[in-house]
């Protein structure tokens, strides 16, 4: 993918810096692939991020929301107890950090871990001032229809 230069657009737009930086980040070739995740729409204004975090428990996972950036981290502790020795390691003990850029007015509702899947439920709360509203058209104060009366008097104008 080629890099697109957005600098000409900076001269004619105001407040779109974040959009351009997000587009720049999409062009970066190194995107982490671990752990795998799904993003689902569960309702009109509800979403769920599900991440496969098999082998992690609640104490090894952290979720942080900083402005509009949701960060999920996992760090494995030492699994070997005293007197045990790992003969073969097929389950990775790697730490991870996955970031999600949230849209305006999206909030984290809850998070829970079940069957090796971390579910983060999100909800979009649009403020009343930003919701579409119907504007009523007011009738004129004198709601009586005006009529034009014509007085005809033998060719003379009536004042």
C-alpha positions as CSV (number, residue, x, y, z in Angstrom):
1,X,0.0,0.0,0.0
2,X,1.3,3.4,-0.9
3,X,1.6,6.3,1.5
4,X,-0.8,9.1,0.8
5,X,0.2,12.7,1.6
6,X,-2.6,14.5,3.3
7,X,-0.7,17.8,3.8
8,X,-2.8,19.6,1.0
9,X,-5.9,18.8,2.9
10,X,-4.6,20.3,6.2
11,X,-4.7,23.7,4.6
12,X,-8.5,23.5,3.8
13,X,-9.8,21.5,6.8
14,X,-10.2,22.2,10.5
15,X,-10.4,19.6,13.1
16,X,-9.8,16.5,11.0
17,X,-6.2,15.9,12.2
18,X,-7.3,12.8,14.1
19,X,-9.0,11.3,10.9
20,X,-5.8,11.8,8.9
21,X,-3.6,10.2,11.6
22,X,-5.9,7.2,11.7
23,X,-5.7,6.9,7.9
24,X,-1.9,7.1,8.2
25,X,-1.9,4.3,10.8
26,X,-3.8,2.0,8.5
27,X,-1.0,2.2,6.0
28,X,1.6,0.9,8.4
29,X,2.5,-2.6,7.4
30,X,3.2,-4.1,10.9
31,X,-0.2,-4.7,12.5
32,X,-0.1,-7.1,15.4
33,X,-2.1,-10.4,14.8
34,X,-2.1,-11.8,18.4
35,X,-4.4,-12.3,20.0
36,X,-7.2,-12.8,17.4
37,X,-10.4,-10.8,18.0
38,X,-13.9,-10.1,16.6
39,X,-15.9,-6.9,16.6
40,X,-19.6,-7.5,16.6
41,X,-22.7,-5.2,16.5
42,X,-25.0,-6.5,19.2
43,X,-27.7,-3.8,18.9
44,X,-28.4,-0.5,17.3
45,X,-25.9,1.3,19.5
46,X,-24.2,-1.6,21.1
47,X,-21.0,-3.4,20.1
48,X,-18.8,-6.2,21.5
49,X,-15.1,-6.9,21.1
50,X,-14.3,-10.5,21.7
51,X,-10.6,-11.5,22.1
52,X,-9.2,-15.0,22.3
53,X,-7.0,-14.9,25.4
54,X,-6.7,-18.6,26.3
55,X,-4.5,-19.2,29.2
56,X,-4.9,-15.8,30.7
57,X,-6.9,-15.1,33.9
58,X,-8.4,-11.8,35.1
59,X,-5.4,-10.9,37.1
60,X,-3.1,-11.1,34.0
61,X,-5.3,-8.9,31.9
62,X,-5.9,-5.1,32.0
63,X,-8.2,-2.8,30.1
64,X,-7.6,0.9,29.9
65,X,-9.6,3.6,28.2
66,X,-7.7,6.9,27.6
67,X,-9.9,9.4,25.8
68,X,-10.9,7.5,22.7
69,X,-8.2,4.8,22.8
70,X,-9.1,1.4,24.3
71,X,-6.0,-0.6,25.2
72,X,-6.2,-4.3,26.3
73,X,-3.0,-5.8,27.7
74,X,-2.1,-9.3,28.8
75,X,1.1,-10.3,30.8
76,X,1.7,-13.8,31.8
77,X,3.2,-14.5,35.2
78,X,5.5,-17.3,36.0
79,X,3.6,-20.6,35.4
80,X,6.1,-23.0,36.7
81,X,5.7,-23.7,40.4
82,X,8.5,-24.9,42.6
83,X,10.0,-28.2,41.5
84,X,8.4,-28.2,38.1
85,X,10.2,-28.2,34.8
86,X,8.7,-27.5,31.4
87,X,9.7,-30.3,29.0
88,X,7.8,-28.9,26.0
89,X,6.3,-25.4,25.5
90,X,3.5,-25.4,23.0
91,X,1.4,-22.7,24.7
92,X,2.9,-19.3,24.2
93,X,3.7,-17.2,27.2
94,X,3.8,-14.0,25.3
95,X,2.5,-10.7,26.5
96,X,0.3,-8.6,24.2
97,X,-1.1,-5.2,23.8
98,X,-4.0,-4.5,21.5
99,X,-5.4,-1.0,20.8
100,X,-8.8,0.0,19.5
101,X,-9.7,3.5,18.4
102,X,-13.2,4.3,19.5
103,X,-15.6,6.7,17.8
104,X,-17.0,9.7,19.6
105,X,-19.5,9.0,22.3
106,X,-18.6,5.3,22.6
107,X,-18.2,4.1,26.1
108,X,-17.1,0.8,27.7
109,X,-20.1,-0.7,29.4
110,X,-18.6,-3.9,30.8
111,X,-15.9,-6.6,30.4
112,X,-15.9,-10.2,31.4
113,X,-13.8,-13.4,30.7
114,X,-15.5,-16.6,29.8
115,X,-14.2,-19.8,28.3
116,X,-10.9,-18.2,27.2
117,X,-12.7,-15.2,25.5
118,X,-12.5,-11.7,26.8
119,X,-15.7,-9.8,26.0
120,X,-15.7,-6.0,26.1
121,X,-19.2,-4.5,25.7
122,X,-19.4,-1.0,24.3
123,X,-22.3,1.3,23.9
124,X,-22.7,4.5,21.9
125,X,-24.5,7.2,23.9
126,X,-25.3,10.1,21.6
127,X,-26.1,13.3,23.6
128,X,-29.6,14.7,23.2
129,X,-28.2,17.8,21.6
130,X,-26.7,15.8,18.8
131,X,-29.7,13.6,18.1
132,X,-31.9,14.6,15.1
133,X,-35.0,16.5,16.2
134,X,-38.1,17.7,14.4
135,X,-38.6,21.4,14.2
136,X,-42.3,22.5,14.3
137,X,-43.3,25.3,12.0
138,X,-45.2,27.9,13.9
139,X,-48.3,29.6,12.6
140,X,-48.4,33.4,12.3
141,X,-49.5,35.3,15.4
142,X,-52.7,36.5,13.7
143,X,-54.0,33.2,12.4
144,X,-56.9,34.9,10.6
145,X,-56.3,34.8,6.9
146,X,-55.9,38.2,5.3
147,X,-58.2,39.1,2.5
148,X,-58.0,41.8,0.0
149,X,-61.2,43.8,-0.3
150,X,-61.9,45.8,-3.4
151,X,-64.2,48.7,-3.3
152,X,-65.3,49.9,-6.6
153,X,-67.0,53.3,-6.6
154,X,-67.8,54.8,-9.9
155,X,-64.2,55.1,-11.1
156,X,-62.8,56.9,-8.0
157,X,-60.2,55.4,-5.8
158,X,-61.2,54.8,-2.2
159,X,-58.6,55.6,0.5
